[in-house]
């Protein structure tokens, strides 16, 4: 037996407001006093009112939907951002369309067309640069759809930018290794990555402050930020005669691959090689637990969603913003004072 259908008029009467005010409060398409909005929502819950979102969208021509374009949903880094975005968007009555593009221009183009077809009200992207991404963002802007960049390519214009200070994060990591006494420090970065270059700048600054010459031969270039790339690059490097005493890896997935390579060539962590990973997702549960440069992922997602929704609801009245979050060093047992060389 189904319950009798509750009308908007009944909710308005219960809350002591007009039908128009109740509609605005539940629909979120116009400003309503917070106290009144709370009263309306309490009345709706009490009466078990089911708000007709489809009808509301037809009346207001709004979809209350945003898109999130990311390169790899299986990477916990982007999953953390996505969770922050969805939690904030959901609390405000918005749905999120997740678009995993694998940094593939063809997929990016396809998702861009799909998001426009679904009339999303805003877009967030966390992907590296490709021409299709640039075209998607420019098309969105031409259609009045706001775009916010969260750890994505800075070569693509966006109205707001959320990221962390990659240079400072790796400066702190490199400085910590130098303070322990390490001088032969390998760096595992990604070729062609803008954020890898910013991280490298931080490393070079720390080396300069300690009077340690920067040695390009200690820089290992992986093809991408995957475990496989970290493994293959580290396996070749660690198999050479030259043995560094420490490794600073520019993301956690690269580090996991490097740990596997180290085990296979008989390099012990941290006795033979101290390791620091950028990011702190599962670093604590690895063996050994990794010293990490923690990136605020969930917080970045929350902030990004809040910026986008504010821009959607207030239009061009909002000026462009850049939010830079702090990366913190978390010391664990994968780093120690270097062993003295024999002879």
ZADREN-183519 format. One record per residue (C-alpha): residue in three letters; x negated, y negated, z. Coordinates in steps of 0.5 Angstrom, whole numbers, plus 2048, in hexadecimal, padded with zeros to 3 digits. Layout:
BEGIN
ALAXYZ/...
***
This chain:
BEGIN
UNK800800800/UNK7FD7F97FE/UNK7FD7F3802/UNK8027ED800/UNK7FE7E87FC/UNK7FB7E27FF/UNK7FC7DC7FC/UNK7F77D67FC/UNK7FD7D17FF/UNK7FE7D6805/UNK7F67D5806/UNK7F77CE805/UNK7FC7CE80A/UNK7F97D280F/UNK7F37CD80F/UNK7F77C780F/UNK7F47C4808/UNK7F77C3801/UNK7F77C87FC/UNK7F27C47F8/UNK7ED7C47FE/UNK7EE7CB7FF/UNK7EC7CD7F8/UNK7E67C87F8/UNK7E47CB7FE/UNK7E47D27FC/UNK7E27D17F5/UNK7DC7CD7F6/UNK7DD7C87F0/UNK7DE7C27F4/UNK7DB7BF7FB/UNK7DF7C1801/UNK7DE7BF808/UNK7DA7C480C/UNK7DF7C5811/UNK7E57C580D/UNK7E17CA808/UNK7E07CF80F/UNK7E77CE810/UNK7EA7D080A/UNK7E57D6809/UNK7E77D8810/UNK7EE7D880E/UNK7ED7DC808/UNK7EA7E180C/UNK7EF7E2811/UNK7F47E280B/UNK7F07E7807/UNK7F17E2801/UNK7ED7E57FB/UNK7EB7DF7F7/UNK7EC7DF7EF/UNK7E57DE7ED/UNK7E77DF7E5/UNK7EC7DA7E5/UNK7E87D57E9/UNK7E37D67E4/UNK7E87D57DE/UNK7EA7CE7E2/UNK7E47CB7E3/UNK7E07CE7DD/UNK7DA7D17E2/UNK7D77D77E3/UNK7D47D77E9/UNK7CE7DB7E6/UNK7C77DA7E6/UNK7C17DE7E2/UNK7BB7E07E5/UNK7B67E27E0/UNK7B07E67E3/UNK7AA7EB7E0/UNK7AB7F17E4/UNK7B07F37E9/UNK7AC7F97EB/UNK7A77F47EE/UNK7A97F37F5/UNK7A67EC7F5/UNK7AC7EA7F0/UNK7B17EE7F3/UNK7AF7EA7FA/UNK7B17E37F6/UNK7B77E67F3/UNK7BA7E87FA/UNK7B97E17FC/UNK7BC7DE7F6/UNK7C27E37F6/UNK7C37E27FE/UNK7C47DA7FD/UNK7C87DB7F7/UNK7CD7E07F9/UNK7CE7DC800/UNK7D07D67FB/UNK7D57DA7F7/UNK7D07DB7F1/UNK7CE7E17ED/UNK7C77E37EB/UNK7C57E67E4/UNK7BE7EA7E5/UNK7BB7EA7DE/UNK7B47EE7DE/UNK7B17EC7D8/UNK7AA7F07D9/UNK7A77EA7D6/UNK7A97EC7CF/UNK7AB7E67CB/UNK7B07EA7C7/UNK7B47EC7CE/UNK7B37E57D0/UNK7B67E27CA/UNK7BC7E77CB/UNK7BD7E67D2/UNK7BD7DE7D1/UNK7C37DF7CC/UNK7C67E37D0/UNK7C67DE7D6/UNK7C97D97D1/UNK7CE7DD7CF/UNK7D07DF7D6/UNK7D07D77D7/UNK7CC7D77DD/UNK7CB7D17E1/UNK7C47D17E3/UNK7BE7D57E1/UNK7B87D77E6/UNK7B17DB7E3/UNK7AB7DE7E6/UNK7A87E07DF/UNK7A17DF7DC/UNK7A17DB7D6/UNK7A47DD7CF/UNK7A77D97C9/UNK7AE7DC7CA/UNK7AE7DA7D1/UNK7AC7D37CF/UNK7B27D37CA/UNK7B77D67CF/UNK7B57D07D4/UNK7B57CB7CF/UNK7BC7CD7CC/UNK7BF7CE7D3/UNK7BD7C67D4/UNK7C07C47CE/UNK7C67C77D0/UNK7C67C47D7/UNK7C47CA7DB/UNK7BF7C97E0/UNK7B97CD7E1/UNK7B47CE7E7/UNK7AE7D27E7/UNK7AC7D67ED/UNK7A57D97EC/UNK7A67D97E4/UNK7A17D67DF/UNK7A07CE7E0/UNK79F7CE7D8/UNK7A77CE7D8/UNK7AA7C77DA/UNK7AF7C87E0/UNK7B37C37E4/UNK7B17C67EA/UNK7AB7CA7EC/UNK7AA7CF7F2/UNK7A37D27F3/UNK79D7D37F8/UNK7967D07F9/UNK7937D67F5/UNK78C7D37F5/UNK78C7D17FD/UNK78F7D87FE/UNK7897DB7FB/UNK7847D67FE/UNK7867D9805/UNK7857E0803/UNK77E7DF7FF/UNK77C7DA805/UNK77E7E080A/UNK7797E5806/UNK7747E0806/UNK7747DF80E/UNK7747E680F/UNK76D7E680B/UNK76F7E9804/UNK76B7E67FE/UNK76C7EB7F9/UNK7747EA7F8/UNK7787ED7F2/UNK77E7E97F0/UNK7847ED7EC/UNK7887E87E8/UNK78C7E97E2/UNK78A7E67DB/UNK78E7E07D8/UNK7927DF7DF/UNK7927D87E1/UNK7947DA7E8/UNK78D7DE7E8/UNK7897D87E5/UNK78C7D47EB/UNK78A7DA7F0/UNK7837DA7ED/UNK7827D27EE/UNK7847D47F6/UNK77E7D97F6/UNK7797D57F2/UNK77A7CF7F7/UNK7797D47FD/UNK7737D67FA/UNK7707CF7F9/UNK7717CD800/UNK76D7D3802/UNK7687D27FD/UNK7697D97FA/UNK7687D87F2/UNK76E7DA7EE/UNK76D7E17EA/UNK7717E27E4/UNK76F7E97E4/UNK7737EB7EB/UNK7797E97E7/UNK77D7EE7E5/UNK7837ED7E0/UNK7897F17E0/UNK78E7F17DA/UNK7947F07DF/UNK7967F07E6/UNK7987F77E6/UNK7957FD7EA/UNK7938007E4/UNK78F7FA7E2/UNK78C7FA7E9/UNK78A8017E9/UNK7878017E2/UNK7837FA7E3/UNK7807FC7EA/UNK77E8037E7/UNK77A8017E2/UNK7777FB7E6/UNK7768007ED/UNK7738057E8/UNK76D8007E7/UNK7668007EA/UNK7687F97ED/UNK76C7FA7F4/UNK76F7F47F7/UNK7707F47FE/UNK7777F17FE/UNK77D7F07F9/UNK7827EB7F8/UNK7887ED7F4/UNK78D7E87F1/UNK7937EC7F3/UNK7967F27F7/UNK7977F77F1/UNK7907F67EE/UNK78D7F77F5/UNK7917FE7F6/UNK78E8007EF/UNK7877FE7F1/UNK7888027F8/UNK7898087F4/UNK7838077EF/UNK77F8067F5/UNK78180C7F8/UNK77F8107F2/UNK77880D7F1/UNK77780E7F9/UNK7778077FB/UNK77A807802/UNK77E801805/UNK77C7FD808/UNK77580080A/UNK7737FF803/UNK7787FA800/UNK77C7F5804/UNK7827F4800/UNK7877EE800/UNK78E7EE7FC/UNK7927E87FA/UNK7997E97FD/UNK79B7ED803/UNK7A17F2801/UNK79F7F8803/UNK7977F7804/UNK7997F880C/UNK79B80080A/UNK795801806/UNK78F805808/UNK78B80180A/UNK7907FC80C/UNK78E7F6807/UNK78C7EF809/UNK7907EB805/UNK7927E4802/UNK7997E4804/UNK79E7E07FF/UNK7A57DE801/UNK7A97E17FC/UNK7B07E27FF/UNK7AF7DA802/UNK7AE7D87FB/UNK7B47DC7F8/UNK7B87D87FD/UNK7B57D17FC/UNK7B67D27F4/UNK7BD7D47F4/UNK7BF7CE7F9/UNK7BB7CA7F4/UNK7BF7CC7EE/UNK7C67CC7F1/UNK7C57C57F4/UNK7C37C37ED/UNK7C97C77EA/UNK7CE7C47EF/UNK7CB7BD7EE/UNK7C87BC7E7/UNK7C37B77E5/UNK7C47B37EC/UNK7BE7B87EE/UNK7B77B67ED/UNK7B17BB7EB/UNK7AE7BF7F1/UNK7A87C37F2/UNK7A87C87F8/UNK7A17CB7FA/UNK7A17D07FF/UNK79C7D2803/UNK7987D9803/UNK7957DC809/UNK78F7E180A/UNK7917E780E/UNK78B7EB811/UNK78C7F2811/UNK7877F8811/UNK7857F880A/UNK77F7F380B/UNK7797F3810/UNK7727F0810/UNK76E7F380A/UNK7697F980C/UNK7627F780B/UNK75F7FA805/UNK75A7FF806/UNK7527FE804/
***
